[in-house]
């Protein structure tokens, strides 16, 4: 349920959502164990999120795995294991058992499948199961991350940064939880905000729009602009959630943006679909240069709040 609207937290550099996996697993474990203090619960959640995000930060390539569920098994297992009081060996076993289940792919996005939402739940459930089994004495692979057939070598073809796993991990260092933000598919946001700026500043009339050119990053184009016919005319709410043409068109027509624009009824709005058919996204190479700090970011800021 936390992941269903794609309006959950995101760690931009780790490229994953962590709260909808780690938090529910920790809450379920706390209820199961009983008598857990608020401080211990927060500590366990923070630790699980730290592990989840660091695994994402260590990843160098994207080959179809969704890092949210894939690494979420480890984040959930860590949070639950902390609440269960597992020692080092117990946590290693929990990670090994988590690795035996770890999965989650990106094919649900172009297919518009609801499994995009379910995969986070599978990870939360699997992570909790892993720690409970470890508590009962079940053993798992001890080198689940960096072994010859470990996560990074088998799932990521050996392309990872081991320093990201342990860098700055000491008392008093800044937690990765502080880098989380709340999006609705992050790739949509800048385009939607730009559309709101134009729509409100110039009181744009949707019926007078002939063409809308939208420059996006390569990743944004792949995830949220292809296939273009589907992104211009979403078949499902999932399609709309991952559609720059639809998001931009909705902002231009309604001069606002919010959860109400991503419902079964809203995605059939003919005025929005008419404008969406005129949205022409393209890969803007400058977006990567801005991200890497080689070009200044646009100076404009929207004066209108996103609902």
C-alpha positions in Angstrom: 0.0 0.0 0.0 2.9 2.4 0.8 4.3 1.9 -2.7 1.0 1.8 -4.7 0.9 5.5 -5.6 4.6 5.8 -6.3 4.5 8.8 -4.0 6.9 7.3 -1.5 10.4 8.4 -0.4 13.3 8.2 -2.9 17.0 8.3 -2.5 18.1 9.9 -5.8 21.7 8.6 -6.0 20.8 5.1 -4.7 17.9 5.1 -7.2 15.4 3.3 -4.9 12.5 3.7 -2.6 13.2 2.4 0.9 10.5 3.4 3.3 7.7 1.2 1.9 9.8 -1.9 2.6 11.8 -1.1 5.7 9.1 0.7 7.7 6.3 -1.9 7.3 8.7 -4.8 8.0 9.9 -3.1 11.2 6.3 -2.3 12.3 5.2 -5.9 11.7 8.2 -7.2 13.6 7.7 -4.8 16.6 4.0 -5.9 16.8 5.1 -9.6 16.6 7.8 -9.2 19.3 5.9 -6.8 21.6 7.2 -4.3 24.1 9.5 -2.5 21.6 10.3 1.1 22.5 9.9 3.9 20.1 13.6 4.6 20.2 14.5 1.0 19.3 11.9 1.0 16.5 13.4 4.2 15.0 16.9 2.9 15.4 16.0 -0.4 13.6 14.3 1.5 10.7 17.2 3.9 10.3 19.7 1.0 10.2 17.6 -0.9 7.7 17.3 2.2 5.5 21.0 2.8 5.8 21.8 -0.7 4.5 19.2 -0.5 1.7 20.5 2.8 0.4 24.2 1.8 0.7 23.5 -1.2 -1.5 22.0 1.1 -4.1 24.9 3.6 -3.9 27.3 0.8 -4.5 25.6 -0.2 -7.7 27.2 1.1 -10.9 25.0 -0.4 -13.7 21.3 -0.9 -14.3 20.5 -4.1 -16.1 16.8 -4.5 -15.5 16.7 -5.1 -11.7 14.5 -2.8 -9.7 16.8 -1.8 -6.8 13.9 -1.0 -4.5 12.8 -4.6 -4.0 16.1 -6.3 -4.9 18.0 -4.6 -2.1 14.9 -4.2 0.0 15.1 -7.8 1.2 18.4 -6.9 2.9 17.1 -3.6 4.4 14.0 -5.3 5.8 16.1 -8.2 7.2 18.4 -5.8 8.8 15.7 -3.8 10.5 13.8 -6.9 11.7 17.1 -8.6 12.8 18.0 -5.6 14.9 14.6 -5.7 16.7 15.0 -9.5 17.2 18.4 -8.9 18.8 20.3 -11.0 16.3 24.1 -11.0 16.7 26.6 -10.6 13.9 26.4 -14.3 12.9 22.6 -14.1 13.0 22.5 -11.1 10.8 24.8 -12.7 8.3 22.5 -15.7 8.1 19.5 -13.3 7.7 21.2 -11.6 4.8 22.0 -15.0 3.3 18.4 -16.1 3.6 17.3 -12.7 2.2 19.6 -13.2 -0.8 18.0 -16.6 -1.5 14.8 -14.7 -2.1 16.0 -11.4 -3.5 14.3 -10.4 -6.8 12.4 -7.6 -8.5 12.5 -6.4 -12.1 11.5 -3.4 -14.1 9.3 -5.2 -16.7 6.2 -4.3 -14.8 6.6 -0.6 -15.8 6.3 -0.9 -19.6 3.6 -3.6 -19.1 1.6 -1.4 -16.7 1.4 -4.2 -14.2 0.4 -3.9 -10.6 3.4 -6.1 -9.7 5.4 -2.8 -9.7 3.6 -2.1 -6.4 3.7 -5.7 -5.1 7.4 -6.2 -5.4 8.1 -3.9 -2.4 5.7 -5.9 -0.4 7.4 -9.2 -1.4 10.7 -7.7 -0.2 9.2 -6.5 3.2 7.7 -10.0 3.8 10.8 -11.8 2.6 13.2 -9.7 4.7 11.1 -10.4 7.9 10.9 -14.1 7.1 14.7 -14.2 6.6 15.4 -12.8 10.1 12.8 -15.0 11.7 14.4 -18.1 10.1 17.9 -16.9 11.2 16.6 -16.5 14.7 15.5 -20.2 14.6 19.0 -21.3 13.5 18.6 -21.5 9.8 21.8 -20.7 8.0 22.4 -18.7 4.9 25.2 -17.8 2.5 27.8 -15.9 4.6 29.2 -13.9 1.7 25.9 -12.9 0.1 27.1 -9.6 -1.3 30.7 -10.1 -2.6 31.1 -13.8 -2.9 31.9 -15.5 -6.2 28.1 -16.0 -6.7 27.2 -13.1 -4.4 24.7 -10.4 -5.1 27.1 -8.0 -6.8 28.9 -10.5 -8.9 25.9 -12.5 -10.0 23.2 -9.8 -10.2 25.3 -6.8 -11.2 28.1 -8.5 -13.2 30.7 -7.4 -10.8 30.1 -3.7 -11.4 29.9 -2.1 -7.9 31.7 0.2 -5.6 32.7 -1.6 -2.4 33.7 1.7 -0.7 30.1 2.9 -0.8 29.1 0.0 1.5 31.2 1.2 4.4 32.3 4.8 3.8 31.6 7.2 6.6 29.9 4.5 8.7 30.7 5.5 12.3 28.9 7.1 15.2 27.9 10.7 14.4 28.1 10.4 10.7 25.2 11.6 8.6 22.6 8.9 7.9 21.4 8.2 4.4 17.9 8.7 5.7 18.5 12.4 5.6 18.9 12.3 1.8 15.4 10.9 1.2 12.8 13.0 -0.6 9.1 12.5 -1.6 8.3 12.2 -5.3 5.7 10.8 -7.6 8.1 9.1 -10.0 11.0 11.4 -9.7 11.6 11.6 -13.5 8.3 13.5 -13.9 8.8 16.3 -11.4 10.9 18.9 -13.3 8.8 18.6 -16.4 5.5 18.9 -14.4 6.8 21.9 -12.5 7.9 23.6 -15.8 4.5 23.0 -17.2 2.8 24.5 -14.2 5.0 27.5 -14.5 4.0 28.1 -18.1 0.3 27.3 -17.5 -0.1 29.7 -14.7 2.2 32.5 -15.7 0.7 32.7 -19.2 -2.7 31.4 -18.4 -2.2 28.9 -21.2 -5.3 27.8 -23.1 -5.0 24.0 -23.8 -7.1 24.4 -27.0 -4.4 26.7 -28.5 -1.5 24.3 -27.8 0.0 22.9 -31.1 3.1 21.2 -29.7 4.9 20.7 -26.4 8.7 20.0 -26.6 10.0 18.4 -23.4 13.8 17.8 -22.9 14.5 15.0 -20.5 17.4 12.8 -19.3 18.1 9.5 -21.0 16.8 7.6 -18.0 13.7 9.7 -17.9 13.1 9.1 -21.6 13.5 5.3 -21.2 11.3 5.0 -18.2 8.7 7.7 -18.7 8.5 8.3 -22.4 8.6 4.9 -24.1 6.6 3.5 -25.7 5.3 7.0 -26.7 1.8 6.0 -27.8 1.2 4.4 -24.4 2.7 7.3 -22.5 0.5 9.7 -24.4 -2.6 7.6 -23.8 -2.1 5.7 -20.6 -3.9 2.3 -20.4 -3.7 2.1 -16.6 -2.9 4.3 -13.7 0.6 2.7 -13.6 1.2 3.9 -17.1 0.1 7.5 -16.1 2.4 7.4 -13.0 5.3 6.8 -15.3 4.4 9.2 -18.1 6.0 12.5 -18.7 3.6 13.3 -21.6 0.6 12.6 -19.4 1.9 14.5 -16.4 2.9 17.5 -18.4 -0.5 17.6 -20.3 -2.4 17.2 -17.0 -0.5 20.2 -15.5 -1.1 22.3 -18.6 -4.8 21.6 -18.7 -5.6 21.7 -15.0 -2.9 24.2 -13.9 -2.2 22.0 -10.8 -0.8 18.6 -10.0 -1.8 16.1 -7.4 -2.9 12.6 -6.5 -6.4 13.2 -8.0 -4.8 13.4 -11.4 -3.7 9.8 -11.3 -6.9 7.8 -11.0 -8.9 5.5 -13.4 -11.3 8.4 -14.1 -8.6 11.1 -14.5 -6.5 9.2 -17.1 -9.6 9.2 -19.4 -10.0 13.0 -19.4 -10.2 13.8 -23.1 -8.9 17.4 -22.7 -5.7 16.0 -21.1 -5.3 13.2 -23.6 -5.7 15.7 -26.5 -2.7 17.8 -25.1 -0.8 14.6 -24.2 -0.9 13.6 -27.9 1.0 16.8 -28.7 3.8 16.3 -26.1 7.0 15.5 -27.9 9.7 14.4 -25.4 13.4 14.2 -26.5 16.7 13.3 -24.8 18.3 16.6 -23.7 22.1 16.0 -23.3 22.4 19.1 -21.2 20.4 17.5 -18.4 23.3 15.1 -17.7 25.7 17.9 -17.8 23.6 19.9 -15.3 23.4 16.8 -13.1 27.2 16.4 -13.2 27.7 20.2 -12.4 29.1 21.1 -15.8 26.2 23.4 -16.6 24.3 25.7 -14.2 20.8 24.6 -13.3 17.9 26.7 -14.7 17.3 29.8 -12.6 13.5 29.6 -12.7 11.5 28.4 -9.7 7.8 27.8 -9.7 5.6 30.2 -7.8 2.8 27.7 -7.7 2.6 24.9 -5.2 2.1 21.3 -6.3 -1.1 20.2 -4.6 
